[in-house]
Amino acid sequence: MQGRGVLAGLIALLALLLLLPAAVNRGVLQFPDTTTYIRGVDAAVVAVTGHSSAWSDDAKRALAASAAPGPAMARAPASGELSVPATAPAGNFPVVLSGRSVYYGALLYAADWLGSFWWVAIVQALVTATAALLAARRVASRLESPERLWPVLAVPLVTSVGLQVALLMPDIFAPLAILATAQIALYWRAMVRGERVFWSLLLAAAALFHSGNLLVIGLLVGVLLLWRAGTRSALCLVPVVLALLVGVAGEAAFGAAVRKMTGYPPVRPPFVAARLIADGPGRDYLDRACAEGATLTLCRYRDSIPEDSDSFLWASGRGSFMGMPPEDRRRVAAEERSFVLAVLADQPLAVIGVSLRNIGGQLLRWQVDDIADARLGGINRDKLPPAVRAAFDSTRAAESDFPTGYYDLLAAPVTLLALATLLALGLVRRDTMPAATRGCVAIVLAGILLNATVCGAFSKPHDRYQSRVIWLLPLLATAVLAGSRRRAPAPAPAASGTAV
C-alpha cells in the first residue's frame, strides 16, 4: 500500500510539472486544426439533437445547404436524418473530411461545455504521467520501490513533452501509443489487472484519436510479429491488435454516420499525392499524362497546383484541394491510389529517393516553434467564438512570446545524451539492462523511426511530428539509470557451510 501511495504522489507531481508550459503560456496551446476537431463533433450534435453552441455557425450553414429543396426527394428521410434531394448537385453538399477524429473532438467539446480547455490539458497530463511512471517502474524493475523513480520528474523540465500535453491536439497520444505497445508486448503476463486495463484503454484511445497512430502501431505490430514469429510470446500482441481493431471500427462507424447524414462518405485529403507532387515525381507524371489525354481530375488544375504540399492541401485558392468544388475534391481523393501507383511505377527510384530524404529530415526535426507560436501556426482568430478568442488572445503564444528557445536549445543535447546512455548501457553494460528492458528500448526506437517514416514519407516533415515522440528517449534513459542503481546481491554461502 505504501508503494502505491508513493507512486500516486509521483504521478501527481509529474502531472503538475507537465502542466508548467500551459501555466507559462497563461493557457492551453491551440493549433489551426483544433477548431476542426470541435466543429466536427458540434456538427453531429446539431444534426442529431438540434442543440447549437457558439461553434455551430458552420454546421447550421451546412445543414441549410444539404436540406435545400430540390426537384425530388430520393426517399423519405428517417427521423433525425437530413433530407437529400435526388437531383441536387453535389456542390450543395459540403465535403466532410476524415482524419480529424470525432472521438478526440468529443474530448475537446466536453471541455468546452465544462467551461475551460484546461480540462483537456489536465486529462492529458494525468494520462501521460501515469503512463510514464508505470512504464518507468517496469523498465527500472522498481515495482516495490517506486520512490527510486524520482529522476523521471526531470523529463518534463528538459524536454518538450509538456507542450504536447498543453496542445489541444491528439499529438501526445502518438508517443503514448508507442509506449503502450512496448509495455503490452513485453510485460503483459507480469501486469496486474489494473495495468492491463490502463494500457489497453490508452492504446484503444490512441487508435481512435488519430489515424496516423493506427498506421504506426500497425507497422510496429508487423515488425514484432516477424521478431516473434513461431513463439508463444506473440500472443501478448493480441491486446494490441484488439486496440487497432477498435480504431478501425471507430473510423468505419464515423464513415457510416457521415454517409447516412449527408449521402456521401467522408473524404480523406490526398496526403501522399500532395507529397509526390511537391517532391517532383508526381508533377512530372502529371505533366506527361495530362498532355497525353489522361482523365485525372488533377489535370484540370495542373498549371495552378501550388509547389508546397501544405498549400495544395489546405489553401483555398484555385489548384488547392480545399479550393476545389466538393465533387472535384471527392474525385481527387478517390483517384489518389491509382495516381500514387502510377507515379511509383513511372519513377520508382526517384520516389524512393525523395521519401528517404524526407524520412531523414523528419527524424531530426525536434523543435517546437510550430507548436508554441500561434502566428507561425496560422490560427484564424475570426473562426473562434468570442470567449475562446478572448482566452486565446491572453496567451503568450498568441503574441509569439512563448519561450520556445529554451526547448529548442535543449532538444539536441538531451536527446543525444539519452540515446548515448541507452546504447552504452545496452551494449556495454548489459548486466545493468535486463533483456526485457533492452526489448522495450528497441521497440520504442522502432516506433520513433516508424513515426518519422509515416510522417516524413506520407506528409510534409514538420517539427511537431517528431518532437512529440522524441521525449521517450530521455524517459527511458532516466528509468534505466534509476534501475541500474541496485543493491549488490548477497554472496552465495560456501559449499562447506563455513563463513566466507
C-alpha positions as a printed NumPy array, in Angstrom:
array([[  0.   ,   0.   ,   0.   ],
       [  2.867,   2.358,   0.83 ],
       [  4.398,   1.78 ,  -2.595],
       [  1.084,   2.61 ,  -4.263],
       [  0.856,   5.833,  -2.293],
       [  4.351,   6.851,  -3.336],
       [  3.553,   6.046,  -6.966],
       [  0.337,   8.075,  -6.806],
       [  2.264,  11.001,  -5.335],
       [  4.865,  10.817,  -8.087],
       [  2.108,  10.736, -10.716],
       [  0.534,  13.864,  -9.207],
       [  3.887,  15.683,  -9.105],
       [  4.743,  14.68 , -12.659],
       [  1.32 ,  15.811, -13.888],
       [  1.873,  19.23 , -12.296],
       [  5.28 ,  19.528, -13.951],
       [  3.73 ,  18.57 , -17.281],
       [  1.31 ,  21.485, -16.912],
       [  4.096,  24.045, -16.445],
       [  4.214,  25.076, -20.143],
       [  0.47 ,  25.781, -20.067],
       [  0.969,  27.863, -16.927],
       [  3.842,  29.781, -18.543],
       [  1.677,  30.348, -21.612],
       [ -1.218,  31.559, -19.441],
       [ -3.428,  28.988, -21.122],
       [ -3.514,  25.917, -23.311],
       [ -1.912,  25.86 , -26.752],
       [ -4.213,  25.941, -29.76 ],
       [ -3.443,  24.809, -33.295],
       [ -5.212,  25.596, -36.589],
       [ -6.707,  22.092, -36.657],
       [ -8.126,  22.387, -33.137],
       [-11.304,  24.079, -34.31 ],
       [-11.831,  21.393, -36.963],
       [-11.978,  18.702, -34.292],
       [-14.511,  20.661, -32.255],
       [-16.704,  21.72 , -35.157],
       [-16.905,  18.14 , -36.403],
       [-18.456,  16.996, -33.127],
       [-20.596,  20.112, -32.892],
       [-21.994,  19.476, -36.38 ],
       [-23.003,  15.97 , -35.327],
       [-24.679,  17.301, -32.184],
       [-26.588,  19.919, -34.199],
       [-27.673,  17.363, -36.807],
       [-28.84 ,  14.765, -34.28 ],
       [-30.259,  16.88 , -31.451],
       [-30.729,  20.359, -32.896],
       [-28.746,  21.757, -29.962],
       [-26.384,  24.513, -31.09 ],
       [-23.394,  26.141, -29.454],
       [-21.01 ,  29.003, -30.089],
       [-19.279,  26.737, -32.623],
       [-22.399,  25.998, -34.672],
       [-22.422,  28.631, -37.44 ],
       [-20.677,  26.364, -39.96 ],
       [-22.871,  23.408, -39.009],
       [-26.058,  25.424, -39.495],
       [-24.925,  26.595, -42.933],
       [-24.063,  23.024, -43.932],
       [-27.433,  21.743, -42.762],
       [-29.223,  24.518, -44.623],
       [-27.326,  23.676, -47.815],
       [-27.94 ,  19.951, -47.539],
       [-31.635,  20.47 , -46.798],
       [-32.17 ,  22.924, -49.664],
       [-35.321,  21.999, -51.632],
       [-34.734,  20.09 , -54.844],
       [-36.933,  18.764, -57.646],
       [-37.432,  15.412, -55.962],
       [-36.534,  13.501, -52.863],
       [-34.59 ,  10.258, -53.143],
       [-36.647,   8.804, -50.264],
       [-38.475,   9.914, -47.189],
       [-35.898,  10.82 , -44.555],
       [-35.903,   8.902, -41.314],
       [-36.336,  10.714, -38.051],
       [-33.394,  12.986, -37.391],
       [-31.859,  12.359, -40.829],
       [-31.011,  15.06 , -43.323],
       [-33.189,  15.357, -46.415],
       [-31.216,  14.527, -49.555],
       [-32.608,  15.888, -52.834],
       [-32.357,  13.261, -55.565],
       [-31.16 ,  15.644, -58.237],
       [-29.409,  18.256, -56.153],
       [-25.911,  18.96 , -57.429],
       [-23.058,  17.505, -55.418],
       [-21.793,  21.028, -54.827],
       [-24.672,  21.562, -52.381],
       [-23.115,  19.045, -50.012],
       [-20.017,  20.215, -48.138],
       [-17.219,  17.67 , -48.023],
       [-16.724,  16.037, -44.63 ],
       [-13.041,  15.294, -44.143],
       [-11.814,  12.172, -42.418],
       [ -8.607,  12.185, -40.403],
       [ -9.905,  14.646, -37.794],
       [-11.158,  12.27 , -35.135],
       [-14.612,  12.983, -33.755],
       [-13.561,  10.931, -30.728],
       [-10.79 ,  13.33 , -29.787],
       [-13.1  ,  16.152, -30.809],
       [-15.583,  14.864, -28.224],
       [-12.946,  15.395, -25.528],
       [-12.444,  18.996, -26.667],
       [-16.189,  19.545, -26.971],
       [-16.789,  18.226, -23.444],
       [-14.09 ,  20.502, -22.028],
       [-15.616,  23.498, -23.791],
       [-19.033,  22.54 , -22.402],
       [-17.476,  22.399, -18.909],
       [-16.212,  25.927, -19.44 ],
       [-12.462,  25.588, -19.994],
       [ -9.999,  23.814, -22.269],
       [ -7.768,  23.442, -19.232],
       [ -9.666,  20.212, -18.585],
       [ -8.103,  18.718, -21.718],
       [ -4.603,  19.622, -20.558],
       [ -5.305,  18.193, -17.099],
       [ -6.595,  14.907, -18.512],
       [ -3.646,  14.632, -20.894],
       [ -1.208,  15.437, -18.08 ],
       [ -2.639,  12.763, -15.775],
       [ -2.701,  10.127, -18.516],
       [  0.847,  10.958, -19.617],
       [  2.182,  10.997, -16.053],
       [  0.558,   7.655, -15.286],
       [  1.881,   6.066, -18.477],
       [  5.393,   7.447, -17.977],
       [  5.725,   6.233, -14.395],
       [  4.105,   2.841, -14.954],
       [  6.479,   2.267, -17.858],
       [  9.478,   3.562, -15.906],
       [  8.6  ,   1.276, -12.99 ],
       [  8.686,  -1.767, -15.284],
       [ 11.806,  -0.688, -17.153],
       [ 13.669,   0.052, -13.915],
       [ 12.316,  -3.075, -12.165],
       [ 11.235,  -0.866,  -9.266],
       [  7.845,  -2.43 ,  -8.57 ],
       [  8.343,  -2.382,  -4.805],
       [ 10.354,   0.836,  -4.524],
       [  8.779,   3.488,  -6.772],
       [ 10.445,   6.214,  -4.7  ],
       [ 13.607,   5.474,  -6.694],
       [ 11.848,   6.747,  -9.821],
       [ 12.211,  10.403,  -8.862],
       [ 14.659,  11.102, -11.779],
       [ 11.676,  10.747, -14.13 ],
       [ 10.381,  14.04 , -12.718],
       [ 13.183,  15.79 , -14.619],
       [ 11.847,  14.692, -18.024],
       [  9.246,  17.493, -18.423],
       [ 11.869,  20.036, -17.34 ],
       [ 14.341,  19.171, -20.107],
       [ 12.038,  18.015, -22.938],
       [  9.019,  19.432, -24.757],
       [  6.57 ,  16.77 , -23.534],
       [  4.716,  19.422, -21.522],
       [  3.975,  21.344, -24.718],
       [  2.407,  18.245, -26.235],
       [  0.275,  17.925, -23.097],
       [ -0.818,  21.572, -23.308],
       [ -1.601,  21.338, -27.033],
       [ -5.263,  20.893, -27.987],
       [ -4.384,  18.175, -30.475],
       [ -4.098,  14.382, -30.179],
       [ -0.309,  14.577, -30.673],
       [  0.543,  13.359, -27.163],
       [ -1.195,  10.05 , -27.876],
       [  1.335,   9.156, -30.604],
       [  4.209,   8.556, -28.148],
       [  1.832,   7.062, -25.598],
       [  0.694,   4.544, -28.231],
       [  4.31 ,   3.513, -28.859],
       [  4.918,   3.212, -25.117],
       [  1.732,   1.201, -24.626],
       [  2.688,  -1.2  , -27.412],
       [  6.102,  -1.805, -25.854],
       [  4.643,  -2.359, -22.387],
       [  1.952,  -4.763, -23.566],
       [  4.316,  -6.715, -25.816],
       [  6.934,  -7.25 , -23.11 ],
       [  5.237,  -7.139, -19.718],
       [  1.633,  -8.264, -20.309],
       [  1.955, -11.541, -18.392],
       [  3.538,  -9.795, -15.4  ],
       [  0.954,  -6.991, -15.214],
       [ -1.818,  -6.809, -12.665],
       [ -5.357,  -6.272, -13.908],
       [ -5.293,  -2.5  , -13.392],
       [ -2.179,  -2.105, -15.542],
       [ -3.649,  -4.242, -18.298],
       [ -6.843,  -2.204, -18.339],
       [ -4.94 ,   1.101, -18.365],
       [ -2.617,   0.21 , -21.24 ],
       [ -5.387,  -1.415, -23.287],
       [ -7.711,   1.577, -22.927],
       [ -4.883,   4.011, -23.642],
       [ -3.901,   2.204, -26.829],
       [ -7.522,   1.955, -27.989],
       [ -7.982,   5.69 , -27.343],
       [ -4.832,   6.487, -29.326],
       [ -6.135,   4.371, -32.212],
       [ -9.437,   6.261, -32.131],
       [ -7.869,   9.705, -31.766],
       [ -5.733,   9.73 , -34.927],
       [ -5.471,   7.503, -37.985],
       [ -1.708,   8.072, -38.038],
       [ -1.461,   6.127, -34.79 ],
       [ -3.259,   3.242, -36.466],
       [ -0.646,   3.165, -39.208],
       [  2.408,   3.486, -36.943],
       [  1.235,   0.883, -34.431],
       [  0.064,  -1.417, -37.219],
       [  3.541,  -1.32 , -38.765],
       [  5.11 ,  -1.798, -35.339],
       [  2.949,  -4.868, -34.728],
       [  4.094,  -6.25 , -38.081],
       [  7.728,  -5.832, -37.034],
       [  7.054,  -7.505, -33.676],
       [  5.254, -10.418, -35.309],
       [  8.262, -11.027, -37.552],
       [ 10.517, -10.813, -34.498],
       [  8.431, -13.268, -32.503],
       [  7.162, -15.479, -35.317],
       [  6.536, -19.015, -34.127],
       [  6.826, -18.213, -30.408],
       [  4.151, -18.19 , -27.722],
       [  5.164, -14.66 , -26.744],
       [  3.486, -13.438, -29.93 ],
       [  0.169, -13.985, -28.13 ],
       [  0.969, -10.944, -25.981],
       [  0.314,  -8.836, -29.073],
       [ -3.367,  -9.812, -29.102],
       [ -4.366,  -6.806, -26.906],
       [ -2.509,  -4.505, -29.313],
       [ -4.334,  -5.989, -32.297],
       [ -7.664,  -5.627, -30.481],
       [ -6.922,  -1.953, -29.814],
       [ -6.165,  -1.447, -33.502],
       [ -9.462,  -3.103, -34.391],
       [-11.218,  -0.636, -32.082],
       [ -9.625,   2.188, -34.069],
       [-10.652,   0.655, -37.391],
       [-14.206,   0.115, -36.13 ],
       [-14.331,   3.711, -34.928],
       [-13.366,   5.035, -38.358],
       [-15.904,   2.742, -40.014],
       [-18.65 ,   3.933, -37.673],
       [-17.78 ,   7.561, -38.407],
       [-17.868,   6.907, -42.147],
       [-21.232,   5.173, -41.922],
       [-22.7  ,   8.019, -39.869],
       [-21.46 ,  10.662, -42.323],
       [-22.831,   8.726, -45.277],
       [-26.212,   8.351, -43.579],
       [-26.482,  12.057, -42.751],
       [-25.109,  13.526, -45.98 ],
       [-25.385,  10.783, -48.577],
       [-21.621,  10.893, -49.144],
       [-18.734,   9.166, -47.357],
       [-16.077,  11.278, -45.651],
       [-13.105,  12.251, -47.791],
       [ -9.501,  11.719, -46.755],
       [ -7.229,  14.521, -48.012],
       [ -4.723,  13.244, -50.612],
       [ -1.621,  13.482, -48.416],
       [  0.532,  11.093, -50.435],
       [ -0.418,  12.635, -53.774],
       [  0.395,  16.075, -52.367],
       [  3.786,  14.826, -51.195],
       [  4.633,  13.27 , -54.573],
       [  3.619,  16.409, -56.461],
       [  5.634,  18.679, -54.169],
       [  8.702,  16.426, -54.377],
       [  8.67 ,  16.401, -58.179],
       [  7.871,  12.884, -59.438],
       [  4.135,  13.455, -59.164],
       [  4.256,  16.752, -61.026],
       [  6.431,  15.25 , -63.761],
       [  3.938,  12.428, -64.198],
       [  1.005,  14.854, -64.322],
       [  2.689,  16.972, -66.983],
       [  3.203,  13.971, -69.255],
       [ -0.014,  12.075, -68.51 ],
       [ -2.26 ,  15.116, -68.844],
       [ -0.593,  16.119, -72.107],
       [ -1.312,  12.617, -73.411],
       [ -5.01 ,  12.885, -72.587],
       [ -5.26 ,  11.402, -69.085],
       [ -8.648,  11.938, -67.451],
       [ -7.359,  12.602, -63.935],
       [ -9.266,  15.37 , -62.175],
       [ -5.927,  16.932, -61.216],
       [ -5.291,  17.585, -64.91 ],
       [ -7.852,  20.405, -64.752],
       [ -5.703,  22.162, -62.157],
       [ -2.248,  21.099, -63.313],
       [ -1.   ,  24.6  , -64.085],
       [ -2.17 ,  26.093, -60.775],
       [ -1.242,  23.406, -58.228],
       [  0.95 ,  25.061, -55.545],
       [  4.545,  23.939, -55.119],
       [  4.152,  23.375, -51.37 ],
       [  2.198,  20.297, -50.267],
       [  0.56 ,  22.079, -47.321],
       [ -0.593,  24.862, -49.625],
       [ -2.01 ,  22.281, -52.022],
       [ -3.905,  20.539, -49.217],
       [ -5.175,  23.438, -47.121],
       [ -5.085,  26.722, -49.075],
       [ -8.327,  27.982, -50.597],
       [ -7.108,  29.234, -53.987],
       [ -7.521,  27.585, -57.358],
       [ -5.393,  24.471, -57.696],
       [ -5.562,  23.734, -53.979],
       [ -7.546,  20.769, -52.731],
       [ -9.699,  22.842, -50.367],
       [-10.322,  25.383, -53.133],
       [-11.855,  22.796, -55.463],
       [-15.614,  22.244, -55.737],
       [-16.821,  19.427, -53.463],
       [-17.323,  16.988, -56.327],
       [-13.78 ,  17.523, -57.611],
       [-12.41 ,  17.028, -54.106],
       [-14.195,  13.707, -53.885],
       [-12.821,  12.669, -57.266],
       [ -9.253,  13.693, -56.452],
       [ -9.406,  11.705, -53.215],
       [-10.886,   8.685, -54.992],
       [ -8.207,   8.835, -57.706],
       [ -5.295,   9.163, -55.277],
       [ -4.451,   5.467, -55.046],
       [ -4.216,   4.958, -58.809],
       [ -2.244,   8.201, -59.144],
       [  0.274,   7.166, -56.471],
       [  0.753,   3.717, -58.016],
       [  1.215,   5.253, -61.461],
       [  3.851,   7.69 , -60.183],
       [  5.647,   4.89 , -58.339],
       [  5.692,   2.771, -61.499],
       [  6.848,   5.759, -63.561],
       [  9.774,   6.856, -61.351],
       [ 10.37 ,   4.241, -58.623],
       [ 13.927,   5.269, -57.777],
       [ 13.049,   8.953, -57.622],
       [ 10.093,   8.261, -55.321],
       [ 12.224,   6.104, -53.028],
       [ 14.98 ,   8.715, -53.004],
       [ 12.791,  11.666, -52.049],
       [ 10.954,   9.524, -49.488],
       [ 14.226,   8.576, -47.783],
       [ 15.268,  12.228, -47.813],
       [ 12.001,  13.259, -46.195],
       [ 12.213,  10.486, -43.6  ],
       [ 15.756,  11.502, -42.682],
       [ 14.735,  15.137, -42.432],
       [ 11.73 ,  14.27 , -40.288],
       [ 13.783,  12.086, -37.962],
       [ 15.975,  15.03 , -36.948],
       [ 13.285,  17.706, -36.536],
       [ 12.829,  18.182, -32.793],
       [ 11.967,  21.888, -32.497],
       [  8.669,  23.225, -31.155],
       [  8.21 ,  26.561, -32.928],
       [  5.204,  25.369, -34.937],
       [  3.516,  24.275, -31.692],
       [  4.005,  27.258, -29.456],
       [  3.953,  30.134, -31.953],
       [  0.315,  30.686, -32.868],
       [  1.178,  33.186, -35.6  ],
       [  3.546,  30.746, -37.246],
       [  0.879,  28.059, -36.915],
       [ -1.642,  30.216, -38.749],
       [ -4.561,  30.221, -36.308],
       [ -7.56 ,  32.099, -37.701],
       [ -8.879,  34.163, -34.782],
       [-12.007,  35.113, -36.685],
       [-13.205,  31.499, -36.581],
       [-13.018,  31.314, -32.795],
       [-16.102,  32.003, -30.646],
       [-15.753,  35.251, -28.66 ],
       [-14.998,  33.601, -25.306],
       [-12.444,  31.235, -26.839],
       [-10.881,  34.099, -28.806],
       [-10.511,  36.167, -25.644],
       [ -8.821,  33.29 , -23.821],
       [ -6.544,  32.692, -26.796],
       [ -5.579,  36.369, -27.072],
       [ -4.465,  36.37 , -23.435],
       [ -1.829,  33.672, -24.039],
       [  1.835,  34.282, -24.723],
       [  1.672,  32.047, -27.797],
       [ -0.828,  34.432, -29.396],
       [  1.758,  37.194, -29.013],
       [  4.631,  34.996, -30.283],
       [  6.117,  35.444, -26.835],
       [  6.326,  31.84 , -25.665],
       [  9.943,  30.873, -24.74 ],
       [ 10.378,  28.177, -27.383],
       [ 14.113,  28.837, -27.492],
       [ 14.524,  27.028, -24.164],
       [ 13.138,  23.788, -25.581],
       [ 14.893,  24.16 , -28.926],
       [ 18.224,  24.682, -27.132],
       [ 17.847,  21.534, -25.042],
       [ 16.333,  19.258, -27.687],
       [ 19.506,  18.035, -29.403],
       [ 21.861,  17.631, -26.404],
       [ 19.236,  15.984, -24.19 ],
       [ 18.093,  13.6  , -26.922],
       [ 21.619,  12.634, -27.981],
       [ 22.722,  12.186, -24.366],
       [ 19.728,   9.951, -23.677],
       [ 20.391,   7.902, -26.805],
       [ 24.081,   7.536, -25.923],
       [ 23.152,   6.438, -22.392],
       [ 20.75 ,   3.784, -23.653],
       [ 23.238,   2.454, -26.199],
       [ 26.099,   2.417, -23.691],
       [ 24.124,   0.58 , -21.035],
       [ 22.512,  -1.775, -23.528],
       [ 25.639,  -2.696, -25.462],
       [ 28.489,  -2.226, -22.991],
       [ 26.992,  -2.815, -19.532],
       [ 24.354,  -5.362, -20.402],
       [ 24.223,  -6.514, -16.764],
       [ 22.502,  -3.233, -15.865],
       [ 19.821,  -3.636, -18.537],
       [ 17.719,  -6.834, -18.432],
       [ 16.54 ,  -8.428, -21.657],
       [ 13.004,  -7.048, -21.268],
       [ 14.385,  -3.543, -20.798],
       [ 16.547,  -3.866, -23.897],
       [ 13.476,  -5.068, -25.756],
       [ 11.474,  -2.062, -24.569],
       [ 14.184,   0.323, -25.751],
       [ 14.318,  -1.448, -29.119],
       [ 10.544,  -1.267, -29.6  ],
       [ 10.426,   2.426, -28.689],
       [ 13.308,   3.189, -31.059],
       [ 11.476,   1.298, -33.8  ],
       [  8.313,   3.268, -33.041],
       [ 10.184,   6.571, -33.263],
       [ 11.671,   5.529, -36.613],
       [  8.28 ,   4.39 , -37.931],
       [  6.741,   7.693, -36.823],
       [  9.345,   9.548, -38.891],
       [  8.723,   7.168, -41.791],
       [  4.964,   7.67 , -41.827],
       [  5.068,  11.429, -41.242],
       [  8.04 ,  12.111, -43.495],
       [  7.077,   9.926, -46.44 ],
       [  3.3  ,  10.392, -46.389],
       [  3.118,  14.011, -45.243],
       [  5.344,  17.057, -45.171],
       [  8.058,  16.915, -42.469],
       [  7.134,  19.148, -39.538],
       [  8.849,  19.807, -36.222],
       [  5.914,  18.733, -34.089],
       [  5.654,  15.315, -35.743],
       [  8.965,  14.194, -34.254],
       [  9.21 ,  16.399, -31.161],
       [  6.041,  14.731, -29.893],
       [  7.749,  11.311, -29.685],
       [ 11.436,  12.055, -29.108],
       [ 10.951,  12.683, -25.362],
       [ 10.506,   8.927, -24.954],
       [ 14.302,   8.546, -25.132],
       [ 15.044,  10.705, -22.046],
       [ 12.185,   8.942, -20.249],
       [ 13.699,   5.51 , -20.892],
       [ 17.216,   6.717, -20.101],
       [ 16.196,   8.067, -16.689],
       [ 14.258,   4.872, -15.951],
       [ 17.205,   2.662, -16.899],
       [ 19.559,   4.746, -14.762],
       [ 17.143,   4.534, -11.839],
       [ 17.078,   0.768, -12.217],
       [ 20.845,   0.386, -12.565],
       [ 21.452,   1.645,  -9.013],
       [ 20.523,  -1.594,  -7.347],
       [ 21.754,  -3.172,  -4.19 ],
       [ 24.543,  -5.659,  -4.914],
       [ 23.371,  -9.25 ,  -4.491],
       [ 24.458, -11.017,  -1.33 ],
       [ 27.312, -13.509,  -1.86 ],
       [ 26.328, -17.166,  -2.035],
       [ 27.295, -19.279,   1.013],
       [ 30.313, -21.561,   0.666],
       [ 29.648, -25.211,  -0.076],
       [ 31.246, -26.304,   3.212],
       [ 28.922, -24.088,   5.189],
       [ 31.759, -22.044,   6.642],
       [ 31.719, -18.289,   6.537],
       [ 33.379, -16.683,   3.571]])
